[in-house]
Amino acid sequence: LKVDGNVLGQPLLVSGFVMPDKSTHDVLVVVTGHNSVYAFDAQTYATLWNVNLGPAQSSADVGCFDVQPEYGISSTPVIVRSAANKATLYVVAATEPSSGQFVSTLHALALGTGADTLAPSVIAPSATLSDGSTVAFDPRNQWNRAGLAYNNGSLYVGIGSHCDNNAGNISGWMLRYNTRLGLKDAFHTIETHGGYELSSIWMTGFAPAIDANGNVFVVTGNGDFTHHQ
């Protein structure tokens, strides 16, 4: 199936979904680094719809080339289905509306059409550290690579870094949103400046693990640490 960019997120499949025209399909969802979302029929491979969520961030403008040529949708979305004909696709898109302007946005798309069901939510958490200084999400030097997760009305979004750039001023994040795209909690992975911060939540692209009690488990990579015996 031909798409317009890198496919870093895992394809997702929703079986027996009833589209707005009353036809039933096994819907295959594919997202790309060009910020496009495709819905295909998994049996016939026909395109059901595709949408674009905005200009992708240029790797050259970001100043990191671990992914080339652009950063758009880099994580696996999550789909929440509530009926045979109703499901919502939650996805994060990294955009560059104009040269040097970087924005990361959480979308809720209708699975039947690809249309936004809510106004997208700009990702922009900040927090106060133990020394009184502030740490904030950096939309140029940070991205969502870990897959999204859903549990009991909450969406979870993990945040990592690009090429360890701006390492002294950024933290990893685990963000919890409600299904209306409202930010409910923002957990930052550092509390005290260590010079080389980061502690990114990468998860090798995997989503957080959530147990039967609703506890969320993630691992971090890179950054400063103290080893205790």
C-alpha positions in Angstrom: 0.0 0.0 0.0 1.5 3.3 -1.1 1.7 6.0 1.5 3.4 9.4 1.6 6.1 9.0 4.3 7.9 6.9 6.8 5.7 4.5 8.8 7.1 4.5 12.3 3.8 3.9 14.1 2.3 0.4 14.2 -0.6 -0.1 11.8 -3.9 -0.7 13.6 -6.9 -2.9 12.6 -10.6 -2.5 13.5 -12.8 -5.4 12.4 -16.4 -5.2 11.2 -16.6 -1.4 11.4 -19.8 0.2 10.0 -18.9 3.3 8.0 -21.2 6.4 7.6 -22.5 5.0 4.3 -23.6 1.8 6.2 -21.0 -0.4 4.5 -19.0 -2.6 6.7 -15.2 -2.9 6.5 -12.2 -4.3 8.4 -10.4 -0.9 8.7 -6.6 -0.8 8.5 -5.2 2.5 9.9 -1.7 3.6 8.8 0.0 6.9 9.9 3.1 8.5 8.4 5.9 10.9 9.1 4.3 13.2 6.6 1.5 13.7 9.1 -1.0 11.7 7.0 -3.5 9.2 8.3 -4.9 6.5 6.0 -7.8 4.2 6.4 -7.7 1.2 4.1 -10.1 -1.8 3.6 -8.0 -4.6 5.0 -9.6 -7.1 2.5 -9.6 -5.2 -0.8 -6.9 -2.6 0.1 -9.2 0.2 -1.2 -8.6 3.6 0.4 -11.5 4.5 2.6 -10.2 7.9 3.4 -7.0 9.8 4.2 -6.3 13.1 5.9 -3.2 15.2 6.6 -2.7 16.9 10.0 -0.4 19.7 8.8 3.2 20.3 7.6 5.6 17.9 9.2 8.7 19.2 11.1 11.8 19.2 8.9 14.6 17.1 10.3 17.0 19.8 9.1 15.1 22.5 10.9 14.9 20.4 14.1 18.6 19.9 13.8 18.5 16.1 14.3 18.7 13.4 11.6 17.8 10.2 13.5 14.7 10.2 11.3 14.8 11.7 7.8 13.5 13.8 6.1 10.8 14.9 8.6 9.1 14.3 11.9 5.3 14.1 11.6 3.4 11.2 13.3 6.1 9.1 14.9 4.1 7.0 17.4 1.4 4.3 17.3 -2.0 5.9 17.8 -4.7 4.3 19.9 -8.3 3.6 18.9 -11.2 3.6 21.3 -14.3 1.9 19.9 -17.7 2.5 21.6 -20.1 0.9 19.0 -20.1 -1.0 15.7 -20.2 2.3 13.9 -18.4 4.6 16.3 -14.7 4.8 17.2 -12.2 7.5 17.9 -8.5 7.5 16.7 -6.2 9.4 19.0 -2.9 10.5 17.4 -0.1 13.0 18.0 1.2 15.0 15.1 4.4 17.1 15.1 4.0 20.1 12.8 5.9 23.1 11.5 3.2 25.6 10.4 5.9 28.0 9.3 9.7 27.7 9.1 11.2 27.4 12.5 7.8 27.2 14.3 7.3 23.9 16.0 4.0 22.5 17.4 3.0 19.0 18.7 -0.7 18.4 18.8 -3.0 15.6 20.1 -6.0 14.9 17.8 -9.2 12.9 18.1 -10.3 11.6 14.7 -13.6 9.9 13.8 -12.7 6.5 12.4 -15.5 6.7 9.9 -14.3 9.9 8.2 -10.9 11.0 9.6 -12.4 14.3 10.6 -11.4 15.9 13.9 -14.2 15.3 16.4 -12.8 17.9 18.9 -10.5 20.9 18.7 -6.9 19.5 18.7 -4.9 20.0 21.9 -1.5 21.6 21.7 1.0 19.6 23.9 2.7 22.2 26.2 3.2 20.9 29.8 5.5 22.7 32.3 6.5 22.1 35.9 8.5 23.6 38.7 11.6 21.7 39.9 12.9 21.4 43.4 15.1 24.4 43.1 12.2 26.6 41.9 13.2 26.7 38.3 10.8 25.7 35.5 11.0 22.9 33.0 8.8 22.9 29.9 8.0 20.7 26.9 10.2 21.8 24.0 8.3 21.2 20.7 11.5 21.5 18.6 13.8 19.2 20.7 11.2 16.7 22.0 8.7 14.3 20.4 6.2 11.6 21.1 7.8 8.3 20.0 6.2 5.9 22.5 2.9 4.5 21.5 -0.3 6.1 22.9 -2.3 4.1 25.5 -5.9 4.2 26.7 -7.3 3.0 30.0 -10.6 3.7 31.8 -11.2 7.1 30.2 -7.6 8.3 30.2 -5.1 8.7 27.3 -1.4 8.4 28.0 1.3 10.2 25.9 5.1 9.6 26.5 7.6 12.3 25.6 11.3 11.8 24.6 14.0 14.0 23.0 15.7 14.6 19.7 19.4 13.7 19.5 19.7 14.8 23.2 19.5 18.4 22.1 18.8 21.0 24.8 19.7 18.4 27.3 20.2 20.8 30.2 16.6 22.2 30.1 14.2 19.4 29.3 12.6 16.5 31.1 10.9 13.4 29.9 7.1 13.5 30.4 4.2 11.1 30.8 1.0 13.0 30.1 -2.5 11.9 31.0 -5.4 13.4 29.0 -9.2 12.7 29.1 -11.1 11.7 26.0 -12.0 15.4 25.5 -8.3 16.1 25.0 -8.0 18.0 28.3 -4.6 17.5 30.1 -5.3 16.1 33.5 -1.8 15.1 34.8 1.7 15.8 33.7 4.5 13.6 35.3 8.0 14.9 34.6 10.8 12.4 35.1 13.3 14.8 36.8 12.9 16.8 40.0 16.3 18.3 40.5 18.7 19.8 38.0 21.6 17.4 37.2 23.1 19.3 34.3 22.2 16.7 31.7 18.5 16.1 32.2 16.4 14.3 29.6 15.3 11.0 31.2 13.2 10.5 28.0 10.3 8.1 27.8 11.1 6.2 24.6 9.8 2.7 25.2 11.4 1.7 21.8 8.1 2.9 20.3 5.9 0.7 22.5 3.0 2.1 24.5 3.0 2.2 28.4 2.1 -1.0 30.1 -1.0 -0.8 32.3 -2.0 -3.4 34.9 -5.4 -4.5 36.0 -5.4 -1.9 38.8 -4.7 1.0 36.4 -1.0 1.4 37.3 1.0 2.7 34.4 4.6 1.4 33.8 7.2 3.0 31.6 11.0 3.1 31.4 13.3 6.0 30.7 16.5 6.3 28.7 19.5 8.8 28.8 20.2 11.5 31.3 22.0 12.1 34.5 21.7 9.7 37.4 23.3 8.8 40.7 24.2 5.2 41.4 23.7 4.1 45.0 25.2 1.0 46.6 
